[in-house]
Amino acid sequence: MRSKRWRPAAPISPRAFRGSPVDRAARTGGYLTVRERIILVRLAAGGSNRDIAEALAISPATVETHRKNIKKKLGIATTAGLTRYVMENGLSSLDPATGLPITG
């Protein structure tokens, strides 16, 4: 007979934290990779998949995959919603080339 092993608890869904301070912290880019932040800022600046792909030397399909992942992670359905998210969370001050804050 197998002995019972300890198993960690199931992860808590991010939806359980919607509207909480934990959610706000996550929405400021904590879950986004550097590449996703770069693409998010470029999308908010009006860049198309093709423009972003050329600038980053990746395929437009890769940009679209990043866009889908960003929307899923942030729970936002539209590109306009992504732009609004960038403006409301101060991400428009990120350098579109690096995804890092612009220092003055």
ABEGO torsion letter per residue (X at the ends): XBBBBBBBBBBBBAAAABGBAAAAAAAAGAABBAAAAAAAAAAAAGBBAAAAAAAAGBBAAAAAAAAAAAAAAAGBABAAAAAAAAAAAGAAABBAAAGBBBBX
